[in-house]
Amino acid sequence: MEHAVRKWLPVLALAVFTFVATACDRFSPNKPSRETKTTTPPPAAPKIAGPEAFVSEKGNFTVTLPPGFPPFTVTGGDSEDQNDIALSYTSEKHGQDACLVMVNSNSIWDGMDPKTVLDAGRDGGVKSNPGNTLEREVDFKLGGYPGRRIFITQKSGLETYYMRDDIVLVKTRLYQIMYISNKKADLNTPKILAYFNSFRLTNVPAAEVVGETPQPSTKRRLEFTLPTDWINQLTEPQKDGSTTTIMDFTKGEDLRGLYILSEGVGNTKVETLIPPFMEGIKGTDDSTAFYDFEELGRTKTAWGGIRQDCRASRSDDDARVYWSNVFIVLDGNFYVVSVITLDDNTQTYQSEVNSFFDSITVR
């Protein structure tokens, strides 16, 4: 068969749902303690560092919007203290869902107990609208700076909205990286996780993070062994915990595999993450979508994950494929290992694929 699977699996790392309408302005991001006033003209729009990355010189950050989102609309003002800022970066996709970055500063935050400031940021987000409920929160660090990740559900009439808000305190600045949707599962898609993981602080003096004592890592990891004639297309996944990482492997043109690591899922059960991942593959709105999806079964693995086998057709060429995934949530990270072969080659490679999956271990 002339069809190849070389182009088929990269879409898995960016799979998303087809979203329905949601109003991003229903959430009012936190404001600094001082009263702010709008200036004219507003701060300059961020510079483009590449095809996707936004660089904000005044905000001192970079971030990559998810595919399909328009450039940020930037608004802002200066407080009475010339060193304080209040910047808002908003990207709304067809009035359906929204990415926001807020940068507020206040000189009184420098030297305060970070927990006090982060608690205030959390409470401000929860109380910003009636009907808000704090679903869960977790502490984290970004570049050595303290952060708080919160998840909020808002009931507004007959509508329900969901928000993830990563709050980070950098001395006098409070950063909030947000995503809002009316589909809860959207918050855990690889596409949105990659957006959060892409956020970086820039132009931060080294002295501000000196003294951070590295803690020994006790997190477990997923390991596997590639067969000798399978080719690793990319370098090993990054180990710095900064991005959604991908390892791409192949055997000729007939077999294709992908390793995906999406971070920051907390204690979410793997059974909860599988449906949005699979719906994202089937529901993407471009030619890379799969359709006529048939799940053949699920089995639990010895290391606590789930293996799923299925068949599907490819939108751009109607080729039928056999597709196996293994899923596991491990110490707050969501791992997916996928292998696809053309359906005609299933019997040829099934024993080899099974041996590969059997090599997966947790250490």
Disulfide bonds with the S-S distance in Angstrom:
none
